[in-house]
Amino acid sequence: MYICSNCKQLVKAKIKCYRTVIETREKEYPLRPKIYFGYILRGGKKIRSYRWRDRRDDPGGKGREVSKEVNLCPDCVLKKDL
């Protein structure tokens, strides 16, 4: 059971909830050095290395992330009157 964010109706159990993205924002992620474990080849197999010098960097970058999201009932999704 949930309350629809658009029509404010209480929706019965076992009826699908549609999560709809309303707003997104730009986000810049910084470089993070030596975060991920590295891998080495030993005997033809790839093995995880726990040594600090074998770790890899996370390059960071730019992207978009969700800033606002709403729950909608099936009727409001068909109407699309947000």
N, CA and C atoms as a LAMMPS dump frame, in Angstrom:
ITEM: TIMESTEP
0
ITEM: NUMBER OF ATOMS
246
ITEM: BOX BOUNDS ff ff ff
-5.0000000000000000e+02 5.0000000000000000e+02
-5.0000000000000000e+02 5.0000000000000000e+02
-5.0000000000000000e+02 5.0000000000000000e+02
ITEM: ATOMS id mol type element x y z
1 1 1 N 0.836 -1.178 0
2 1 2 C 0 0 0
3 1 3 C 0.883 1.243 0
4 2 1 N 0.439 2.253 -0.723
5 2 2 C 1.166 3.516 -0.782
6 2 3 C 0.203 4.629 -1.159
7 3 1 N 0.657 5.86 -0.977
8 3 2 C -0.142 7.023 -1.35
9 3 3 C 0.456 7.621 -2.613
10 4 1 N -0.38 7.82 -3.62
11 4 2 C 0.063 8.409 -4.883
12 4 3 C 0.446 9.867 -4.645
13 5 1 N 1.584 10.287 -5.152
14 5 2 C 2.062 11.653 -4.956
15 5 3 C 1.284 12.671 -5.777
16 6 1 N 0.601 12.219 -6.811
17 6 2 C -0.134 13.139 -7.681
18 6 3 C -1.587 13.324 -7.23
19 7 1 N -2.328 12.228 -7.089
20 7 2 C -3.755 12.326 -6.756
21 7 3 C -4.028 12.147 -5.263
22 8 1 N -3.015 11.829 -4.474
23 8 2 C -3.125 11.683 -3.007
24 8 3 C -4.1 10.59 -2.581
25 9 1 N -4.307 9.592 -3.424
26 9 2 C -5.184 8.474 -3.108
27 9 3 C -4.367 7.344 -2.483
28 10 1 N -4.976 6.616 -1.548
29 10 2 C -4.358 5.433 -0.983
30 10 3 C -4.579 4.283 -1.959
31 11 1 N -3.503 3.684 -2.429
32 11 2 C -3.582 2.619 -3.434
33 11 3 C -3.55 1.276 -2.718
34 12 1 N -4.379 0.354 -3.156
35 12 2 C -4.491 -0.961 -2.517
36 12 3 C -3.195 -1.761 -2.654
37 13 1 N -3.118 -2.793 -1.854
38 13 2 C -1.953 -3.67 -1.88
39 13 3 C -1.878 -4.435 -3.196
40 14 1 N -0.692 -4.807 -3.579
41 14 2 C -0.377 -5.598 -4.776
42 14 3 C -0.66 -4.861 -6.084
43 15 1 N -0.753 -3.528 -6.039
44 15 2 C -0.868 -2.729 -7.255
45 15 3 C 0.463 -2.033 -7.444
46 16 1 N 0.994 -2.114 -8.64
47 16 2 C 2.338 -1.635 -8.915
48 16 3 C 2.487 -0.133 -8.679
49 17 1 N 3.608 0.225 -8.067
50 17 2 C 3.963 1.619 -7.827
51 17 3 C 4.968 2.039 -8.898
52 18 1 N 4.698 3.119 -9.591
53 18 2 C 5.591 3.615 -10.631
54 18 3 C 6.392 4.782 -10.082
55 19 1 N 7.7 4.606 -9.936
56 19 2 C 8.568 5.68 -9.455
57 19 3 C 9.019 6.479 -10.666
58 20 1 N 8.681 7.767 -10.68
59 20 2 C 8.958 8.63 -11.81
60 20 3 C 9.92 9.735 -11.402
61 21 1 N 10.942 9.96 -12.209
62 21 2 C 11.927 10.996 -11.939
63 21 3 C 11.372 12.346 -12.361
64 22 1 N 11.4 13.308 -11.438
65 22 2 C 10.899 14.652 -11.697
66 22 3 C 12.053 15.615 -11.979
67 23 1 N 13.117 15.547 -11.186
68 23 2 C 14.259 16.45 -11.341
69 23 3 C 15.562 15.672 -11.286
70 24 1 N 16.528 16.135 -12.064
71 24 2 C 17.886 15.598 -11.985
72 24 3 C 18.852 16.773 -11.844
73 25 1 N 20.079 16.478 -11.468
74 25 2 C 21.082 17.534 -11.332
75 25 3 C 22.424 17.029 -11.818
76 26 1 N 23.259 17.961 -12.234
77 26 2 C 24.625 17.637 -12.645
78 26 3 C 25.459 17.379 -11.401
79 27 1 N 26.335 16.411 -11.468
80 27 2 C 27.192 16.075 -10.339
81 27 3 C 28.579 15.768 -10.866
82 28 1 N 29.593 16.264 -10.188
83 28 2 C 30.977 15.974 -10.565
84 28 3 C 31.608 15.159 -9.447
85 29 1 N 32.162 14.022 -9.816
86 29 2 C 32.771 13.128 -8.851
87 29 3 C 34.294 13.27 -8.926
88 30 1 N 34.964 13.443 -7.784
89 30 2 C 36.407 13.662 -7.787
90 30 3 C 37.195 12.372 -8.026
91 31 1 N 38.448 12.527 -8.402
92 31 2 C 39.366 11.4 -8.549
93 31 3 C 39.625 10.809 -7.172
94 32 1 N 39.58 9.477 -7.065
95 32 2 C 39.887 8.809 -5.797
96 32 3 C 41.024 7.828 -6.049
97 33 1 N 42.22 8.154 -5.588
98 33 2 C 43.362 7.29 -5.854
99 33 3 C 43.377 6.034 -4.976
100 34 1 N 43.82 4.937 -5.564
101 34 2 C 44.047 3.66 -4.881
102 34 3 C 42.83 3.164 -4.11
103 35 1 N 41.688 3.107 -4.781
104 35 2 C 40.446 2.666 -4.146
105 35 3 C 40.168 1.182 -4.407
106 36 1 N 40.275 0.767 -5.654
107 36 2 C 39.899 -0.604 -6.029
108 36 3 C 41.077 -1.555 -5.929
109 37 1 N 40.77 -2.794 -5.543
110 37 2 C 41.798 -3.818 -5.502
111 37 3 C 42.267 -4.14 -6.914
112 38 1 N 43.539 -4.42 -7.04
113 38 2 C 44.073 -4.803 -8.334
114 38 3 C 44.055 -6.319 -8.488
115 39 1 N 44.355 -6.778 -9.684
116 39 2 C 44.42 -8.209 -9.957
117 39 3 C 45.766 -8.529 -10.57
118 40 1 N 46.276 -9.699 -10.249
119 40 2 C 47.538 -10.155 -10.831
120 40 3 C 47.302 -11.524 -11.456
121 41 1 N 48.129 -11.867 -12.422
122 41 2 C 48.04 -13.191 -13.041
123 41 3 C 49.019 -14.119 -12.354
124 42 1 N 48.507 -15.246 -11.891
125 42 2 C 49.36 -16.238 -11.247
126 42 3 C 48.959 -17.612 -11.774
127 43 1 N 49.837 -18.218 -12.515
128 43 2 C 49.541 -19.535 -13.067
129 43 3 C 48.401 -19.516 -14.065
130 44 1 N 48.243 -18.424 -14.805
131 44 2 C 47.178 -18.313 -15.792
132 44 3 C 45.837 -17.924 -15.209
133 45 1 N 45.772 -17.714 -13.884
134 45 2 C 44.527 -17.327 -13.24
135 45 3 C 44.62 -15.885 -12.757
136 46 1 N 43.5 -15.203 -12.798
137 46 2 C 43.425 -13.832 -12.317
138 46 3 C 43.089 -13.867 -10.82
139 47 1 N 43.984 -13.35 -9.982
140 47 2 C 43.816 -13.404 -8.538
141 47 3 C 43.785 -11.987 -7.984
142 48 1 N 42.898 -11.728 -7.04
143 48 2 C 42.804 -10.405 -6.406
144 48 3 C 44.035 -10.179 -5.531
145 49 1 N 44.62 -9.018 -5.701
146 49 2 C 45.798 -8.656 -4.929
147 49 3 C 45.412 -7.676 -3.836
148 50 1 N 45.82 -7.965 -2.602
149 50 2 C 45.503 -7.094 -1.48
150 50 3 C 46.649 -6.139 -1.15
151 51 1 N 47.69 -6.151 -1.966
152 51 2 C 48.817 -5.251 -1.714
153 51 3 C 48.452 -3.834 -2.15
154 52 1 N 48.93 -2.857 -1.397
155 52 2 C 48.614 -1.457 -1.644
156 52 3 C 49.108 -0.991 -3.013
157 53 1 N 50.279 -1.437 -3.418
158 53 2 C 50.853 -0.966 -4.685
159 53 3 C 50.089 -1.471 -5.912
160 54 1 N 49.3 -2.544 -5.75
161 54 2 C 48.547 -3.101 -6.882
162 54 3 C 47.154 -2.484 -7.03
163 55 1 N 46.782 -1.589 -6.141
164 55 2 C 45.448 -0.999 -6.206
165 55 3 C 45.315 -0.062 -7.398
166 56 1 N 44.056 0.095 -7.875
167 56 2 C 43.767 0.953 -9.025
168 56 3 C 43.003 2.193 -8.588
169 57 1 N 43.024 3.226 -9.44
170 57 2 C 42.356 4.488 -9.151
171 57 3 C 40.929 4.487 -9.678
172 58 1 N 40.068 5.262 -9.007
173 58 2 C 38.736 5.553 -9.52
174 58 3 C 38.849 6.894 -10.235
175 59 1 N 38.593 6.943 -11.547
176 59 2 C 38.843 8.166 -12.295
177 59 3 C 37.882 9.314 -11.999
178 60 1 N 36.754 9.057 -11.35
179 60 2 C 35.774 10.126 -11.109
180 60 3 C 35.066 10.481 -12.395
181 61 1 N 34.653 11.748 -12.538
182 61 2 C 34.011 12.193 -13.771
183 61 3 C 32.759 12.99 -13.502
184 62 1 N 32.005 13.219 -14.561
185 62 2 C 30.76 13.983 -14.477
186 62 3 C 29.587 13.076 -14.77
187 63 1 N 28.43 13.45 -14.234
188 63 2 C 27.241 12.661 -14.496
189 63 3 C 26 13.358 -13.996
190 64 1 N 24.884 12.674 -14.097
191 64 2 C 23.616 13.209 -13.613
192 64 3 C 23.088 12.254 -12.559
193 65 1 N 22.472 12.819 -11.505
194 65 2 C 21.847 11.988 -10.492
195 65 3 C 20.451 12.504 -10.187
196 66 1 N 19.609 11.613 -9.679
197 66 2 C 18.22 11.942 -9.395
198 66 3 C 18.164 12.822 -8.153
199 67 1 N 17.432 13.94 -8.233
200 67 2 C 17.27 14.787 -7.062
201 67 3 C 15.838 14.733 -6.519
202 68 1 N 14.862 14.412 -7.385
203 68 2 C 13.484 14.292 -6.915
204 68 3 C 12.768 13.204 -7.698
205 69 1 N 12.049 12.356 -6.952
206 69 2 C 11.374 11.218 -7.536
207 69 3 C 10.03 11.064 -6.824
208 70 1 N 8.985 10.677 -7.537
209 70 2 C 7.659 10.534 -6.932
210 70 3 C 7.089 9.142 -7.21
211 71 1 N 6.158 8.725 -6.326
212 71 2 C 5.429 7.463 -6.501
213 71 3 C 4.097 7.773 -7.163
214 72 1 N 3.804 7.077 -8.255
215 72 2 C 2.544 7.302 -8.97
216 72 3 C 1.761 6.003 -9.091
217 73 1 N 0.437 6.138 -9.078
218 73 2 C -0.433 4.989 -9.292
219 73 3 C -0.572 4.761 -10.801
220 74 1 N -1.069 3.605 -11.226
221 74 2 C -1.213 3.325 -12.668
222 74 3 C -2.111 4.319 -13.396
223 75 1 N -3.144 4.832 -12.749
224 75 2 C -4.04 5.808 -13.395
225 75 3 C -3.31 7.105 -13.697
226 76 1 N -2.513 7.6 -12.764
227 76 2 C -1.781 8.855 -12.975
228 76 3 C -0.683 8.707 -14.02
229 77 1 N -0.107 7.524 -14.125
230 77 2 C 0.925 7.293 -15.141
231 77 3 C 0.295 7.367 -16.533
232 78 1 N -0.916 6.82 -16.683
233 78 2 C -1.599 6.876 -17.982
234 78 3 C -2.021 8.278 -18.337
235 79 1 N -2.421 9.061 -17.345
236 79 2 C -2.838 10.45 -17.588
237 79 3 C -1.633 11.349 -17.891
238 80 1 N -0.518 11.106 -17.209
239 80 2 C 0.722 11.893 -17.367
240 80 3 C 0.481 13.38 -17.161
241 81 1 N -0.245 13.724 -16.114
242 81 2 C -0.491 15.137 -15.811
243 81 3 C 0.269 15.542 -14.534
244 82 1 N 1.565 15.542 -14.613
245 82 2 C 2.383 15.892 -13.44
246 82 3 C 2.466 17.382 -13.266
